[in-house]
Amino acid sequence: MYNGIIDIKMELRKMLKTSIGFLRITAILEGISYLVLLLIAMPLKYFFDFPSAVTIVGLIHGFLFVAYVIMIALVLFRKRWSFFWAVWAVFLAFVPFGTFYLDKQLKVKT
């Protein structure tokens, strides 16, 4: 258990050193926030009359989505990847679990 935590910390440190790694982290966080919004906050709003869940999670998700798009643009210009890749990456943000698929692609690419 303890070695696993050390491995995760080392992986995160390594990822934060590159723009692609930072994009991967942003994509994972954005994907998690999207799933929380869809699977937890929306049912709380519509089934249990608790609209503030969508307000709070929606705000967090919106911030992470903007950060995700900014990181896509940054990687696009730094790595000189195609514009179609950037469109694909933004499209994946609208598909549940899509950013996790992008993370897998980016992990293979780096």
Buried (B, 14 or more C-beta within 10 A) or exposed (E): EEEEEEEEEEEEEEBEEBBBBBBBBBBBBBBBBBBBBEEEBBEBBEEEEEEEBBEEBBEBBEEBBEBBBEBBEBBBEEBEBEEEBBEBBBEBBEEEEBBBEBBEBBEEEE
